């Protein structure tokens, strides 16, 4: 089962992913995790460089940046790498034990941020949103998640968390997207529109104070019978 956890920068996706993974593990479910962008790999590092002003005017193109993010995910499908390695291991190992792969960001993040960048109206899910879907799901062959969880937190809280993370860790300097409060607000609205429309599969929206155990129970209830 592929589960994507989405939200604006600083929403607390990593914290929620860790807690849900622990709860699922305690319930006897095999859990794997992968986060995007996959920093330390080619396309993810190009993304980082662009977002820190090191790639000239590349960052000015929403379509160019979306393509780099998409290429990072595509790279995770190469045999023995990233998501491909996790799914291969899931098939080869315990066939009778449930296995959930938690993804910290997936294709919906590209759709939401891209729509926000070009200020596409949130009630219109065509345009760049469907361009992203065609690029990643159709052309690149990325799998559609079985469930997307939107961690919908106030942007002001997410901004405080991102700033605090930067202050405590010199390696976590906020990038151009993270520093743009208006962009984050528009992205949050785009995410909500995607969730409301159940874009590319079922969505579950949770608040900042969500109980990770409750999320884990929801995932357990949707696992196919063994």
C-alpha positions as CSV (number, residue, x, y, z in Angstrom):
1,X,0.0,0.0,0.0
2,X,1.4,3.4,-1.1
3,X,0.5,6.3,1.2
4,X,1.6,9.9,0.4
5,X,1.7,12.5,3.2
6,X,1.4,16.0,1.9
7,X,1.4,19.5,3.2
8,X,3.1,22.9,3.0
9,X,6.7,23.4,4.1
10,X,6.9,23.2,7.9
11,X,3.6,21.4,8.2
12,X,5.1,18.6,10.2
13,X,5.0,15.8,7.6
14,X,8.2,14.1,8.8
15,X,7.0,14.1,12.4
16,X,3.7,12.7,11.4
17,X,5.3,10.1,9.1
18,X,7.6,8.9,11.9
19,X,4.8,8.6,14.5
20,X,2.5,6.8,12.1
21,X,5.3,4.4,11.1
22,X,5.9,3.6,14.8
23,X,2.2,3.0,15.4
24,X,1.9,0.7,12.4
25,X,5.0,-1.2,13.4
26,X,3.6,-1.8,16.9
27,X,0.5,-3.2,15.1
28,X,2.7,-5.7,13.3
29,X,2.7,-4.0,9.9
30,X,5.9,-3.7,7.9
31,X,6.6,-0.1,7.1
32,X,9.0,1.6,4.7
33,X,9.6,5.3,4.3
34,X,10.9,7.5,1.6
35,X,11.0,11.3,1.4
36,X,11.1,13.6,-1.6
37,X,13.0,15.4,-2.9
38,X,15.8,12.8,-2.4
39,X,18.6,15.2,-1.5
40,X,22.0,13.8,-2.3
41,X,20.8,12.6,-5.7
42,X,21.2,14.6,-9.0
43,X,17.8,16.1,-9.7
44,X,17.0,16.8,-6.0
45,X,20.3,18.6,-5.6
46,X,19.6,20.7,-8.7
47,X,16.2,21.6,-7.2
48,X,18.0,22.7,-4.0
49,X,20.5,24.7,-5.9
50,X,17.8,26.5,-7.9
51,X,15.7,27.2,-4.7
52,X,18.8,28.8,-3.1
53,X,19.5,31.1,-6.0
54,X,22.4,29.2,-7.6
55,X,20.9,28.2,-11.0
56,X,20.3,31.6,-12.6
57,X,16.8,32.2,-13.8
58,X,15.8,28.5,-13.8
59,X,13.7,28.9,-10.7
60,X,11.6,31.5,-12.4
61,X,9.9,28.9,-14.5
62,X,7.2,26.9,-12.7
63,X,7.3,24.3,-15.4
64,X,11.1,23.9,-15.3
65,X,11.0,23.4,-11.5
66,X,8.1,21.0,-11.7
67,X,10.1,18.9,-14.2
68,X,13.1,18.7,-11.9
69,X,10.9,17.6,-9.0
70,X,9.2,15.0,-11.3
71,X,12.6,13.7,-12.6
72,X,13.6,13.1,-8.9
73,X,10.6,10.9,-8.4
74,X,11.2,9.2,-11.7
75,X,14.7,8.4,-10.6
76,X,13.3,6.6,-7.6
77,X,11.7,4.1,-9.9
78,X,15.0,2.8,-11.3
79,X,15.6,-0.9,-10.4
80,X,17.2,-1.2,-7.0
81,X,16.8,2.5,-6.2
82,X,14.4,4.4,-3.9
83,X,10.8,3.5,-4.3
84,X,11.6,0.7,-6.7
85,X,13.9,-1.0,-4.1
86,X,11.2,-0.7,-1.4
87,X,8.5,-2.3,-3.6
88,X,10.9,-5.0,-4.8
89,X,11.7,-5.9,-1.2
90,X,8.0,-5.9,-0.3
91,X,7.4,-8.5,-3.0
92,X,10.3,-10.7,-2.2
93,X,10.0,-10.7,1.6
94,X,7.0,-11.5,3.8
95,X,4.1,-12.1,1.4
96,X,1.6,-12.7,4.2
97,X,2.5,-9.6,6.2
98,X,0.9,-6.2,5.4
99,X,3.4,-3.7,4.0
100,X,2.8,0.0,3.9
101,X,5.2,2.5,2.1
102,X,4.9,6.0,3.5
103,X,6.0,8.7,1.1
104,X,6.8,12.2,2.5
105,X,5.6,14.1,-0.6
106,X,4.6,12.7,-3.9
107,X,3.1,14.0,-7.1
108,X,0.4,16.1,-5.4
109,X,3.1,18.4,-4.0
110,X,4.1,19.2,-7.6
111,X,0.5,19.9,-8.6
112,X,-0.2,22.1,-5.6
113,X,3.0,24.2,-5.7
114,X,2.9,24.6,-9.4
115,X,-0.7,25.8,-9.4
116,X,0.2,28.2,-6.6
117,X,3.2,29.5,-8.4
118,X,1.3,30.5,-11.5
119,X,-1.7,31.5,-9.4
120,X,-4.1,29.2,-11.1
121,X,-7.5,29.6,-9.6
122,X,-8.1,26.9,-6.9
123,X,-11.4,25.9,-8.4
124,X,-9.8,25.0,-11.7
125,X,-7.9,21.7,-11.5
126,X,-7.0,21.6,-15.2
127,X,-4.1,23.6,-16.6
128,X,-0.8,23.0,-14.9
129,X,-2.4,20.5,-12.4
130,X,-3.3,18.1,-15.1
131,X,0.0,18.8,-16.9
132,X,1.8,17.5,-13.8
133,X,-0.5,14.5,-13.7
134,X,0.2,13.7,-17.4
135,X,4.0,14.2,-16.9
136,X,4.4,12.1,-13.8
137,X,1.6,9.5,-13.9
138,X,1.3,9.0,-17.7
139,X,4.7,9.8,-19.2
140,X,6.9,8.8,-16.3
141,X,4.7,5.9,-15.1
142,X,4.7,6.8,-11.4
143,X,2.2,4.9,-9.4
144,X,-0.9,6.6,-8.1
145,X,-1.0,6.4,-4.3
146,X,-3.6,4.2,-2.6
147,X,-4.2,7.1,-0.2
148,X,-3.0,10.7,0.1
149,X,-3.0,12.3,3.6
150,X,-3.1,16.1,3.7
151,X,-1.7,17.5,6.9
152,X,-3.6,20.8,6.8
153,X,-2.1,23.2,9.3
154,X,-2.3,27.0,9.5
155,X,0.4,28.5,7.3
156,X,1.5,30.7,10.2
157,X,2.3,27.7,12.3
158,X,4.1,26.0,9.4
159,X,6.1,29.2,8.9
160,X,7.1,29.2,12.6
161,X,8.2,25.6,12.5
162,X,10.3,26.2,9.3
163,X,11.9,29.2,10.9
164,X,12.6,27.3,14.1
165,X,14.1,24.4,12.1
166,X,16.4,26.9,10.3
167,X,17.5,28.5,13.6
168,X,18.4,25.2,15.2
169,X,20.1,23.6,12.2
170,X,22.5,25.5,10.0
171,X,22.1,23.0,7.2
172,X,18.3,23.7,7.0
173,X,18.4,27.2,5.5
174,X,15.0,28.1,4.2
175,X,14.7,28.2,0.4
176,X,12.8,30.6,-1.8
177,X,9.6,28.6,-1.6
178,X,9.8,28.4,2.2
179,X,10.4,32.1,2.6
180,X,7.5,33.1,0.4
181,X,4.5,33.4,2.8
182,X,2.1,34.3,-0.1
183,X,3.2,31.2,-2.0
184,X,2.7,29.0,1.0
185,X,-0.9,30.4,1.5
186,X,-1.7,29.7,-2.1
187,X,-0.2,26.3,-1.9
188,X,-2.3,25.4,1.1
189,X,-5.4,26.5,-0.8
190,X,-4.4,24.4,-3.8
191,X,-3.9,21.4,-1.6
192,X,-7.4,21.8,-0.1
193,X,-8.8,22.0,-3.6
194,X,-7.0,18.8,-4.6
195,X,-8.3,17.0,-1.4
196,X,-11.8,18.2,-2.0
197,X,-11.8,16.8,-5.5
198,X,-10.2,13.6,-4.4
199,X,-7.5,14.2,-7.1
200,X,-6.0,11.0,-8.5
201,X,-7.5,8.8,-5.8
202,X,-8.8,9.0,-2.2
203,X,-7.6,11.7,0.2
204,X,-7.8,12.0,4.0
205,X,-7.4,15.5,5.5
206,X,-6.1,15.8,9.1
207,X,-5.3,18.8,11.3
208,X,-2.1,19.8,13.1
209,X,-3.2,18.1,16.3
210,X,-4.1,14.8,14.7
211,X,-3.5,11.6,16.7
212,X,-1.0,9.6,14.7
213,X,-2.5,6.4,16.2
214,X,-5.8,7.3,14.7
215,X,-4.2,7.8,11.3
216,X,-2.5,4.4,11.7
217,X,-5.9,2.8,12.5
218,X,-7.4,4.3,9.4
219,X,-4.6,2.8,7.3
220,X,-5.0,-0.6,9.0
221,X,-8.7,-0.5,8.2
222,X,-8.0,0.0,4.5
223,X,-5.5,-2.8,4.1
224,X,-6.7,-5.6,1.8
225,X,-7.6,-8.8,3.6
226,X,-4.6,-11.2,3.8
